[in-house]
């Protein structure tokens, strides 16, 4: 199985009646190379002139916050996926976590997220 690259970004999408995205960056690997060491990563928010309902996000491979492990696996059509618990809030305690699967971002892709004032 292929390993993700150091600096590679991944995304997950979640939400009920709205769309939210979280992005992570691979910063290393465990000794067994079965898991990636990751951190959350920053995004660039682009204005969407035709809609006030959505924000256009682009991940930036610049990481921040708590470090965490994500299991590396092979997904659909051999695509690398990461799965595990990651910090929803970067508080240094890893108390606020979500369990999810992450998929590789594609360079140049824009991810349309519901503006917080229009969601729940």
C-alpha positions in Angstrom: 0.0 0.0 0.0 1.2 3.5 -0.9 1.8 6.0 1.9 0.6 9.6 1.7 3.2 12.3 1.2 4.5 14.5 4.0 2.6 17.8 3.6 -0.3 16.1 1.8 -3.8 17.5 2.8 -6.9 15.5 3.3 -10.6 16.5 3.9 -13.8 15.3 5.5 -17.3 16.7 5.1 -20.0 16.5 7.7 -23.1 18.2 8.9 -26.9 17.9 9.1 -28.8 20.4 6.9 -25.5 22.2 6.2 -22.0 21.3 4.8 -18.9 21.6 7.0 -15.3 20.7 6.0 -12.3 19.8 8.1 -8.8 19.6 6.7 -5.7 17.8 8.0 -2.1 17.6 6.9 0.3 14.6 7.1 3.4 15.6 9.1 4.9 12.1 9.8 4.3 8.4 10.3 4.3 5.9 13.1 7.2 3.4 13.2 5.0 0.7 11.7 3.9 3.1 9.0 0.4 1.9 9.4 -0.7 5.3 10.7 0.0 8.9 9.7 0.8 11.6 12.3 -1.4 14.6 11.4 -2.4 18.1 12.4 -5.3 20.3 11.4 -4.5 22.7 8.5 -5.4 26.2 7.6 -7.7 27.1 4.8 -8.0 30.1 2.5 -11.6 31.4 2.4 -12.5 32.8 -1.0 -15.5 35.1 -1.4 -18.4 33.7 -3.4 -20.0 36.7 -5.1 -23.0 34.9 -6.4 -24.0 33.5 -3.0 -24.0 34.6 0.6 -24.9 31.1 1.7 -21.6 29.4 1.0 -17.9 30.0 1.6 -15.3 28.6 -0.8 -12.5 26.9 1.1 -9.1 25.9 -0.2 -6.7 24.0 2.1 -3.3 25.3 2.8 -0.6 22.7 3.7 0.3 24.7 6.9 -0.6 22.8 10.0 -1.5 23.9 13.5 -2.7 22.5 16.8 -2.7 19.1 18.4 -0.9 16.1 16.7 -2.9 12.9 16.3 -2.7 9.5 14.6 -4.9 8.5 11.7 -5.0 4.9 10.3 -3.9 4.7 6.7 -6.0 2.5 4.4 -6.8 2.0 0.8 -10.2 3.3 -0.3 -12.2 3.3 -3.5 -10.1 2.6 -6.6 -6.9 2.4 -4.5 -7.1 6.0 -3.2 -5.4 6.5 0.2 -7.8 7.3 3.0 -7.2 8.2 6.7 -9.5 7.3 9.5 -9.5 8.0 13.2 -10.3 10.5 15.9 -9.1 14.0 15.4 -9.4 17.2 17.5 -12.5 19.2 16.7 -11.2 22.0 18.9 -7.4 22.4 19.3 -7.2 22.9 23.0 -4.0 20.8 23.7 -6.0 18.2 25.6 -7.6 16.2 22.8 -10.9 16.3 24.8 -13.1 17.5 21.9 -12.7 14.8 19.2 -14.6 13.5 16.1 -14.3 10.1 14.5 -14.2 10.4 10.7 -12.6 9.3 7.4 -10.5 11.7 5.4 -9.9 11.7 1.6 -7.1 13.4 -0.4 -7.7 16.9 -1.5 -7.0 17.7 -5.2 -4.8 20.7 -6.0 -6.9 23.6 -7.1 -10.2 22.2 -5.7 -12.5 24.5 -3.9 -14.8 23.1 -1.2 -18.1 24.9 -0.7 -19.1 25.2 3.0 -22.3 26.5 4.4 -21.8 30.0 5.9 -22.3 29.6 9.7 -25.2 32.2 9.7 -27.2 29.9 7.4 -26.7 26.6 9.3 -27.8 25.2 12.6 
